[in-house]
Amino acid sequence: MTISHLKNDAASRADVGARVMLVVLCVIWGSTWPVLKLGLNEIPPLSLRALSAGLGAFGVTAILPPGRAVLSRLLPAPGAGPSREQRERGGFRVAIHAKGSGGDRLTGVVEASRDPGYGATSIMIGESALCLAEDELLARGGVLTTASCMGMILVERLRKAGMTFRVESSTVGFEESAPREK
């Protein structure tokens, strides 16, 4: 036996071991009863079980060579995103409609003239990092949301970077409906 043969043999065993651990993880994760119990409050039992089994099956499929071969034909190849021109022409507008308890109707609008998957996301991540590093934060410690930690400080940074955040009165986008039952 040569040294390279031993290295390949060890790498092969490590690869098989990693795959077995991933299969075990998928099985454990797909059948974790406390998670299922929590999910049952919001999702019907059969739907939750189907979702769990589907996610587990996808995980197993993704790690086995035949499944990987099929997925590699179905999924985009690495680096196969939009072109630079498409990213620069991209943009998004999100309108969030809200109705207050007093009947006030507002629409919050968030816009950017960059592709949301690449351009705007990188700006948001970069400005968030700068905000965390350089600005006086609103709150410290614990697990915080972006709004509770950085709030309007981050919004102002993002506005300076070219994003739009505004709130306007609205009557558009509202439909009267009965409250959802749980």
N, C-alpha and C positions, 0 to 999 in steps of 0.2 A: 504494500500500500504506500502511495506517495503522500506527501504533505498536502498537495492540492486536493487529492481524493478525500483525505480526512476533513479538510475544510469544507468541501462541497457536501460531504455526508453530515457534518455538524450543522451546516446551514440548512440542509434539507430537513433535519430533525427539528430545528428551531422553527422552520416555516410550518411544519405539520403541527407542532406544539402550539404555535400562535393561532392557527386555524381552529384547532380543537378548543382553545380557550375562548375564541370568538363565538363558536357554536354554543358552548356552555353559557356564555354571557347572554346570547340571544334567547336561549331557552329559559334562563332564570328571569331575564327582564320581561319576556313575554308572558310569564306566568306568576308574576309577583302579586300575590293576593291582596296585600294592603293597598297597592296602587289600583288594582281592579276595584276594590271596595270603594275607594275614593271616587274613581271614575263612574261608578254606578249611580252616583248622585246626579250626574249630568248626562250620561249616555246610556241608552238602553242596553241591557246585558248582552244580547246577541250581537249588537253592533260593536260593543266594546271588545268582545271576544274575537270577532272577525278582524277588527283593527289590530289587536294584539297579535293574532296569528299571522296576519299579513305582514306586519313589521318584522316579526321573527323570521318568516319565510324569505323576505327580502334580504335580511341580514345573512342568512345561510346561503342564499343564492349568490350574494355579492362576494363571498369568500371562497366558494368552490369554483375550480377552473371552468367547468362548462357554463355555469351561471355568469361568471365574469365575462366569458366570451360573448354571451348573448347581450349582457348589459353594455359592453364596450361598443357593440353595434348600435344600440338604442340611445345611449347617452352621448352628449357632445364630447368631442375629443378635448384633451387638455389644451388650453390656449385657443379654443375655437369660439371665442366670444365675439361681440360686435367689433367692427373695425373702428379705427380712431375717428374717422369721419362720422360714423353712426353715433358714437359716444358723444361727440361734440354737438351734434344736431339734436340729441335726445333731450328730454326734460320730463317734468311731471308736475301735476297739480292735484292736491288732495283737498277736498272740501269736507269738513266735519260739521254736520248739522246737529244742533242741540236745542232743546226746549226746556226752559227753566220752570220751576214749580209755580212761579207767578205768571207763566204764559209767555215770557220773553222768548224770542226765537233768534238764535245767533248762528252764524256760520264762521268757523275758523278755517282759514286757507293757508296751506303751506305749498310753496312753489319753488322750483329750481330750474334753471336752464341748462342743466347737465343731466346726463344719463343717470337714472336712479341707481342702477346696479354697479356703476363704476365711478363716474365723476362726482355726483352728489354725495354718495356714501363715503368716498375718501375725504371729501371736504368735511363732512360731519365728524368722522373719526379724528381727523387732524385737529379740528377746532376743539373737539371735546378733550383731546389730550393736552392741548395748549391751555385750555381752561383749567384742567386739573392741576397742571404744573405751575401756572403763572398767576392765576386769579385767586382772590379771597373767596372761598367757597361758602355757600349758605349753611351747610351742615357738614359735620365730620363724624366718622365712625359708623360702624354697623353696615348693614346692607341698605344702600340708598338708591332710589331711582334717579335718573338723570335730572328730572325736574326738581326733586327735593334737594339735590346736591348742587346743581349748577344753575337751574332756573333761567331767569331772564339774562343772566350774564352770558350763558351759552347762546341764547336767542340773538342777542346783540352781536356776538362774534359771527354767527352764521349769516346775519343780515349784512354785515360788512363784507362777508365772503360771497355775497350775491344771491342769497336765498331770501324768499319773501315769507313773512309771517304776519297775518293780519286777522282781525276779528271784525265781522260786519253784521249788521242787522239783516234778517232774512225772512222771507216768507216762502222761498223756493226750497224744494226738497223735503217738505214736511207733509206727512199724511197722518191723519188722525187714525189711531188704531187702539184696540183694547190692549191693556198691558199683558205681556206674556206670562203664562202660568208656569210655575216650576213643577 
